Structure formats: structure tokens, C-alpha cells
Amino acid sequence: MPTSAYPNRILAAEQTLVGGRFQPDTAVVVEGGRIARVCPVAELGADAKIERLPRRLLAPGTLNAHNHSFQSMLRGIADDCDFFSWRDRALYAYTPRMDEAAVYHGARFAFAEMIRNGVTTVCDFFYIHRDGNANDRAVIRAARDLGMRIVLARTMYDWEGAPKEYQESIADAVARTRELWQEYRGHDDVHVCPAPHSPHAASPAMIQAGSRLAEELDTRFHIHVAEGRYERDTIRERYGKTPMRWLESLGLAMERMTAIHCVWLEDDDIRLMGARDVRLVYNPASNMFLGDGVTRIVDMLGAGVKIGLGSDGGCSNNRVSVFDEMRMCALLQKVTHLSSEVVPAETAFAMGTAGSADTLGLPAGRIEAGQYADFVLLDSDDPSLQPPFSYEKNIVYSMTQRAIREVIVGGRTVLRDDRLQLVSWDDVLGGLREVMKDWPRA
């Protein structure tokens, strides 16, 4: 979307989150979809057209750094199953029904629900390509139709055991990812990067091709790593190495890697991540939902690893709220370490905003000049934010979706008072129901 499509605004909420703390009497000047200036209201001239927002808290929008949008259509089909039963009964069984229309309406449904929960950017790790890019474009169109920012992590997948709709040759995966990147380059609202699926679903040569393409296009590349114990054990048996050391042995551009999950890593893997700037997207609720385990977040923070948060797919969580993930992250780490002091609220909040932006390589998640003008406006009177001893703590530990009154992307309001501004809820749900009307109920 051209920057001229974004409105210029000056926002002055009751309090604004700047540098990790809420502060009053702060103006945020938005120009061309980005934050041009953050300053005291008193510094603006008398003729400045300031939007006063009493009883509102202005915070950065959250970034869902890992999702599979089509999976929101599969909730309830294989819940409470082991990983492989879940995969086969939900993903693999319903993939043949995922034509372009289903992909579009499923993505629009997933993204609309995210917007309701304060997500302003999503990274969709998408792999139902069907020998082309039409479905990928449908996902991007769904985000744009809602006014949402998207990173399309175009998955590179050549494991022969997967549905044919996922599989591509290395040459095709590279060419199609490059083509999609070229198509959207220069747009602030759409970013494309390669995403070799995982060590079990992408061959070593496919993973290497994804890394080389990220270098060519100057992007990051995303990859699932050691989500389940079986993958760590398989790598150890086959190659005699730990997951990160095996990936390093492939000659990858590790500093461009955004690794997803990383539940089953050794101490040396974690040190390597910190030393080579491998970034992590943590999906605490999904890891619990599928019984995968607990990622060693405290150790990773100690090693200097940059960490973002994701919801993962809508049928392996089954929510798509990054605010929920903040709370899950903090509480799960506390109980795992038997210490209430680890991962304080402020750290968890930073993971879901600035941390997620770092894993995606985007100027977002912070209210400061030069960043995308992506915000949530919260109702300071909402019961879930009371009493107001610490809004910073309350947002992570007690806030509910009711407190989200407005969502702004690039300075443009896309949700106000629980109403989508660019499409209607009836349209979103009606489209979803239409494409799913003949689907069997598990």
C-alpha cells in the first residue's frame, strides 16, 4: 500500500507507552504511515490538530510472529490428540479442500479475530501452494482487505510424505518465492520471506536454498526447529549433532534465521543462537496444547537471544491473541523455574511487540520516531485494567479483550469499539460459512 493511503494524525491519549512506561501528556505525530515524532503535547503549536483521547491508553500494536492462517478453519477437529494424529486428522485430511476461496476466507477470518485481539502485524507461515502463488496472494489479499500488515513466510517444503499441495521442487520453491517477493517489494504493508519448513519437512538442500535466497533478497528466513522431541532425536541419530549445530553445519546464514519453537535444544544450541544472532519465535500456548514441552526462554534471554511471540495455528492453541501469549509466556516460565521473578510482565510485553518485530525484521513494536504507526487504544476504565497501580503489569496479567477499544495500522483505524472498519463481521463469517458448508464434521 502506498504511504499516501495512510492518514496523517496527531494522537494524544491519556497515557502513552514510551520506553516501556506509560506517561501522560504525550503526542504521537503520524505521517505517511510511520511515527514522525513523539513529544510532549506542549511542544506542538497552537494550530496543531490534535486528536485528544481521554480515558485511553496508547500502546504499540502486537505482532503475531508465527501463525498458519488456514488452520483457524480446523478448530475442534483434532483437539486433545497427539501431534501426529492431530496433523493427520486435521491438516492432512482437510488440505485437499483448501482451494483459493477457502484459503482467502480462512485467512480473513483468522486475521479479523487477531485484529479484535490487538494484533496489527501477522507473520503467516504458509504452505498450501498448489504448484503456484495464487493461494499465497489470497492470504495477502485477506490481510490487506482488513487493513492489516502481513509478513508472508512462503514455506519451502519437499518432504514426500506430506500432501501434494505442499510439495515443490527446490527450483520451483526458489523461483516462486522470489517472484512473490518481487511482486510486493517496496510495500510497507506486505513483506515476503523464504521459510524452509523444518528439518523433517525440508531437505538439507531445500534449507540451504532458503538461506541463500534470504541472502539474495536481503530478508530473514523462518524455519520450525525442534518443536517435538522426535525431531531432536532424529537429527542426533542421523547426523550426530544437536539441532542448531546441524543447521550450522549446512553453511546457513545463521544471522538471518528466525527459528520457531526450539523446545528441545541443548546448552550449546542456545549459546550458538546468542552468538550468531539466531532469533526465536516462542509459541507457549501451542507448545502446551500439543504437549511439546517448554522452551528454555530464561536461558535464551541470558544468552542474548532476541525473542518474539506467536500464537501458531488456530487449531493448535486455539486462540490467536498475542496478549494471551504474553501471559502464558510469563506464567509458564515462572512455574517451570519455580520462581515468580523470572520473565516479568514488562519482558513478556516487549516480546510480543518489539521482540516480535525484531524476529520479523520490521520497524515496529515501539512508539518512537521512524517506526510503523501501529497501535492499540485501551480503555483505562475497563475493569480488567483496574486498579491502576501498574497498567504495564495489568495489560499482561489481567487485561481481557474487552479493554481493546481501537486498533490502528499505519495511522489508519481498522477496528473501533469491536467493529471492523473495512469489512463487516457478517461478511467475514458469511464467507467462511459458505466455503465450509460441505465440509464433513469430524
C-alpha positions in Angstrom: 0.0 0.0 0.0 1.5 3.4 -0.9 2.2 5.7 2.1 -0.2 8.3 0.6 -3.1 6.0 1.5 -2.3 6.4 5.2 -3.8 9.4 7.1 -1.6 11.9 8.9 -2.7 12.3 12.5 -1.6 13.6 15.9 -2.7 11.3 18.8 -2.7 12.4 22.4 -4.0 9.7 24.7 -4.4 10.0 28.4 -1.2 8.0 28.7 1.2 6.6 26.1 3.6 3.7 26.4 7.1 5.1 25.6 10.3 3.3 26.5 8.4 0.6 28.5 6.5 3.0 30.8 3.2 4.8 30.4 3.4 8.6 30.5 0.9 11.4 30.3 0.7 14.5 28.1 2.5 12.8 25.1 1.7 13.5 21.5 2.4 10.9 18.7 2.7 12.5 15.3 1.9 10.2 12.4 2.9 10.9 8.8 2.8 8.6 5.8 2.1 5.5 8.0 5.0 6.0 10.3 5.7 7.8 13.6 7.3 11.1 12.7 7.7 12.4 16.2 6.9 11.6 19.9 7.0 14.7 22.2 5.2 16.5 25.0 1.9 17.9 23.8 3.0 21.3 25.0 5.7 21.3 22.3 3.2 21.4 19.5 1.9 24.7 18.1 -1.5 26.1 18.9 -2.7 25.3 15.4 -1.8 21.6 15.6 -4.9 19.4 15.0 -4.6 17.0 18.0 -6.9 14.1 18.5 -7.4 14.1 22.2 -8.2 10.6 23.6 -9.3 10.9 27.2 -9.5 7.7 29.2 -7.4 5.9 26.7 -4.0 4.2 26.9 -2.0 4.2 23.7 0.3 1.2 23.3 2.2 -0.5 20.4 0.1 -3.0 18.4 1.1 -6.6 19.0 2.8 -8.6 16.3 1.9 -12.3 15.9 5.2 -13.6 14.7 4.1 -17.1 13.8 0.7 -18.3 12.5 -0.8 -20.6 9.9 -4.0 -18.8 9.0 -5.7 -21.7 7.2 -5.6 -23.7 10.5 -8.2 -21.4 12.1 -10.7 -23.3 9.9 -9.8 -26.6 11.7 -10.6 -25.8 15.3 -12.1 -28.7 17.2 -11.4 -31.3 14.6 -8.4 -33.0 16.3 -8.1 -31.3 19.7 -6.7 -33.4 22.6 -4.8 -35.7 20.1 -1.1 -36.5 19.9 0.9 -34.5 17.4 0.8 -37.0 14.5 -2.9 -37.8 15.0 -3.6 -34.0 15.1 -1.6 -33.5 11.9 -3.2 -36.3 10.0 -6.9 -35.8 11.1 -6.9 -32.0 10.7 -4.1 -30.6 8.5 -3.6 -33.5 6.1 -7.3 -34.6 5.9 -8.7 -31.2 5.1 -5.9 -29.8 2.9 -7.5 -31.1 -0.4 -10.5 -28.8 0.4 -8.3 -25.7 0.7 -8.8 -24.1 -2.7 -8.1 -20.4 -3.3 -11.5 -19.3 -2.0 -11.2 -21.4 1.2 -7.7 -20.1 1.8 -8.9 -16.5 1.4 -11.9 -16.7 3.7 -10.0 -18.8 6.3 -7.2 -16.2 6.4 -9.7 -13.3 6.6 -11.4 -15.0 9.5 -8.1 -15.6 11.3 -6.8 -12.1 10.7 -10.1 -10.5 11.7 -10.0 -12.3 15.0 -6.4 -11.2 15.5 -7.3 -7.6 15.0 -10.1 -7.9 17.6 -7.3 -9.0 20.0 -4.9 -6.1 19.2 -2.7 -7.7 16.5 -1.5 -5.2 13.9 1.0 -7.4 12.1 0.9 -11.2 11.4 3.6 -13.5 10.0 1.7 -16.2 8.1 3.9 -19.3 7.6 2.0 -20.5 4.6 2.5 -23.8 2.7 -0.6 -24.8 0.7 0.9 -23.6 -2.6 -0.8 -26.0 -5.1 2.1 -25.5 -7.6 1.9 -21.7 -7.7 1.4 -18.5 -5.8 -2.4 -18.0 -6.1 -3.1 -19.2 -2.6 -0.3 -17.0 -1.2 -1.7 -14.0 -2.9 -5.1 -14.9 -1.4 -3.7 -14.8 2.1 -2.1 -11.4 1.4 -5.3 -10.1 -0.1 -7.2 -11.2 3.0 -4.8 -9.2 5.3 -5.0 -6.1 3.0 -8.8 -6.2 2.9 -8.8 -5.8 6.6 -6.0 -3.2 6.7 -3.6 -5.5 8.5 0.2 -5.7 8.0 1.5 -9.1 6.9 4.8 -11.0 6.5 4.2 -13.9 4.2 6.7 -16.5 5.2 6.5 -18.6 2.0 7.2 -22.1 3.0 9.6 -24.3 1.1 8.5 -27.9 1.5 9.8 -31.1 -0.3 9.1 -34.0 2.1 7.3 -36.7 0.0 5.2 -37.8 3.0 3.2 -34.5 3.0 0.1 -33.7 0.9 1.0 -32.9 -2.7 -0.5 -29.4 -2.2 2.6 -28.6 0.0 5.3 -30.1 -2.1 7.6 -28.3 -4.5 11.0 -28.9 -6.1 13.8 -26.7 -4.9 13.9 -24.8 -8.2 10.2 -24.1 -8.1 10.2 -23.1 -4.4 13.0 -20.7 -5.0 11.6 -19.2 -8.2 8.1 -18.8 -6.8 9.3 -17.2 -3.6 11.5 -14.8 -5.5 8.6 -14.0 -7.8 6.3 -13.2 -4.8 8.9 -11.1 -3.1 9.5 -9.1 -6.3 5.7 -8.5 -6.6 5.4 -6.9 -3.2 8.8 -5.3 -2.7 8.7 -1.8 -1.5 5.3 -2.1 0.2 5.2 -1.3 3.9 2.1 -3.4 4.4 3.3 -6.7 2.8 6.7 -8.4 3.2 7.7 -11.7 1.8 10.5 -14.0 3.0 11.5 -17.7 2.4 10.6 -20.3 5.0 12.1 -23.8 4.6 9.6 -25.7 6.7 11.7 -27.7 9.2 14.5 -30.3 9.3 11.8 -33.0 8.9 9.8 -31.5 6.1 12.5 -29.7 4.1 15.6 -31.5 2.8 19.0 -30.2 3.6 19.3 -28.8 0.1 15.9 -27.1 0.4 17.0 -25.5 3.7 20.2 -24.3 2.2 18.3 -22.9 -0.8 16.1 -20.9 1.6 19.1 -19.5 3.4 20.7 -18.4 0.1 17.5 -16.8 -1.1 17.2 -14.8 2.1 20.8 -13.5 1.4 19.9 -12.7 -2.2 16.7 -10.8 -1.2 18.1 -9.3 2.0 15.4 -10.9 4.2 15.2 -13.2 7.1 14.2 -16.8 6.7 11.9 -18.7 9.0 12.1 -22.4 10.0 10.5 -24.7 12.6 13.2 -26.2 14.8 12.9 -28.9 17.4 9.3 -28.4 18.2 8.9 -32.0 19.2 11.4 -34.3 20.9 11.2 -36.7 18.0 12.9 -34.1 15.7 15.9 -33.6 18.1 16.3 -37.3 18.4 16.1 -37.9 14.7 18.8 -35.3 14.0 21.0 -36.8 16.7 20.6 -40.3 15.3 21.1 -39.4 11.7 23.8 -36.7 11.9 25.3 -37.0 15.4 24.6 -33.4 16.1 22.2 -31.2 18.1 19.6 -29.3 16.0 21.3 -25.9 15.9 24.8 -27.4 15.3 23.4 -29.5 12.5 21.8 -26.4 10.8 25.1 -24.5 11.3 26.9 -27.4 9.6 24.8 -26.8 6.4 26.6 -23.4 6.0 23.4 -21.4 6.6 23.3 -17.6 7.1 22.5 -18.1 10.8 22.2 -14.4 11.5 19.2 -14.3 9.1 17.4 -17.3 10.8 14.2 -16.8 12.7 13.7 -20.2 14.4 10.2 -21.2 15.5 9.6 -23.2 18.8 13.1 -24.5 19.7 11.7 -26.6 22.6 14.3 -29.3 22.5 17.7 -27.6 22.5 20.9 -28.3 24.4 23.0 -25.7 26.2 25.4 -25.4 23.2 22.5 -24.8 20.8 21.4 -21.8 23.0 24.9 -20.4 23.1 25.1 -20.7 19.4 21.8 -18.8 18.9 23.1 -16.0 21.0 26.5 -15.8 19.3 25.1 -16.0 15.8 22.0 -13.8 16.4 19.5 -16.6 15.6 16.2 -15.2 16.7 13.3 -17.1 18.2 9.6 -17.0 17.9 8.1 -18.6 21.1 4.6 -20.1 21.0 3.9 -21.1 24.6 0.2 -21.9 24.3 0.7 -24.1 21.2 3.6 -25.9 22.8 1.4 -26.7 25.7 -1.7 -27.6 23.6 0.3 -30.2 21.6 2.2 -31.4 24.6 5.6 -30.5 23.1 7.3 -29.1 26.2 8.7 -25.8 27.5 11.2 -23.7 25.6 14.1 -22.5 27.7 13.3 -18.9 27.5 15.1 -17.8 30.6 18.4 -19.4 29.4 17.9 -17.9 25.9 17.4 -14.4 27.4 20.6 -14.9 29.3 22.4 -15.9 26.1 21.2 -12.7 24.4 18.7 -14.3 22.1 16.1 -11.9 20.6 12.6 -13.4 21.3 9.2 -12.7 19.8 5.8 -14.3 20.4 3.4 -16.2 18.1 0.1 -17.9 18.5 0.8 -20.7 16.0 -2.1 -22.0 14.0 -5.7 -21.6 15.2 -6.2 -25.3 15.7 -3.2 -25.9 17.9 -3.8 -23.3 20.6 -6.8 -22.4 19.8 -6.6 -18.7 20.3 -4.8 -16.0 18.2 -4.1 -13.3 20.8 -0.6 -12.2 21.4 -1.8 -10.6 24.7 -2.7 -14.2 25.7 0.7 -15.4 24.7 2.4 -12.7 26.9 0.5 -14.0 29.9 1.2 -17.7 29.0 4.8 -17.0 28.5 5.4 -15.3 31.8 3.4 -17.8 33.9 4.7 -20.9 32.2 8.3 -19.8 32.7 7.6 -18.9 36.4 6.2 -22.3 37.2 8.9 -24.2 35.2 11.6 -22.4 37.2 9.7 -22.3 40.4 10.3 -18.6 40.7 7.8 -15.8 40.3 10.6 -13.4 39.5 11.6 -14.7 36.0 10.1 -13.1 32.9 8.3 -10.1 34.5 5.3 -8.6 32.7 7.4 -5.9 31.1 9.7 -8.5 29.5 6.7 -10.6 28.2 5.1 -7.4 26.8 8.3 -6.5 25.0 8.5 -10.0 23.4 5.0 -9.6 21.9 5.8 -6.1 20.5 9.4 -5.0 19.9 10.7 -8.6 20.2 8.3 -9.9 17.6 9.3 -7.0 15.3 12.9 -8.0 15.7 12.2 -11.6 14.7 10.4 -10.3 11.6 13.0 -7.6 10.8 10.4 -4.8 10.9 10.5 -1.3 12.3 7.5 -1.9 14.6 6.5 -2.7 18.2 7.8 0.6 19.7 6.4 4.1 19.9 9.3 6.1 18.6 10.1 8.1 15.5 10.7 6.0 12.4 8.5 3.1 13.5 5.3 1.9 11.8 2.3 3.8 13.3 0.6 0.6 14.6 -1.2 1.0 17.9 -3.9 -0.3 20.2 -6.0 2.1 22.2 -7.1 0.6 25.5 -9.9 1.7 27.8 -8.3 2.8 31.0 -11.6 2.4 32.8 -12.1 -1.3 31.8 -12.4 -3.5 34.9 -9.6 -5.7 33.7 -7.1 -2.8 33.9 -8.2 -1.8 37.4 -7.0 -0.7 39.9 -4.4 1.4 38.0 -1.4 0.8 40.2 0.5 -0.5 37.1 -1.0 -0.6 33.7 2.2 -2.2 32.5 1.5 -5.2 34.7 -2.3 -5.3 34.2 -2.0 -5.4 30.4 -0.1 -8.7 30.7 -1.7 -10.4 33.7 -5.3 -9.3 33.9 -6.4 -7.5 30.7 -9.2 -9.0 28.6 -10.1 -8.4 25.0 -12.9 -6.0 26.2 -10.4 -3.4 27.0 -9.2 -3.0 23.4 -11.2 -0.1 22.0 -9.4 0.7 18.8 -6.7 -0.8 16.6 -4.6 1.4 14.3 -2.3 0.2 11.5 -0.2 2.8 9.7 -2.2 5.5 11.3 -5.5 4.1 9.9 -8.2 2.8 12.3 -9.1 -0.8 11.4 -11.2 -1.6 14.4 -13.2 0.6 16.7 -15.5 -0.5 19.5 -15.2 -4.1 18.3 -16.3 -3.2 14.8 -14.1 -3.8 11.8 -13.8 -0.7 9.8 -13.1 -2.0 6.3 -15.4 -5.1 6.2 -18.2 -6.3 8.3 -18.2 -9.3 10.7 -21.3 -10.6 8.8 -19.2 -10.6 5.6 -16.3 -12.3 7.3 -18.3 -15.1 8.9 -20.6 -15.4 5.9 -17.7 -16.1 3.6 -16.2 -18.6 6.0 -19.5 -20.5 6.3 -20.1 -20.6 2.6 -16.7 -22.2 1.8 -17.1 -24.7 4.6 -20.7 -25.6 4.1 -20.0 -29.0 2.6 -17.1 -29.9 4.9 -17.6 -33.1 7.0 -17.7 -32.6 10.7 -15.1 -34.8 12.4 
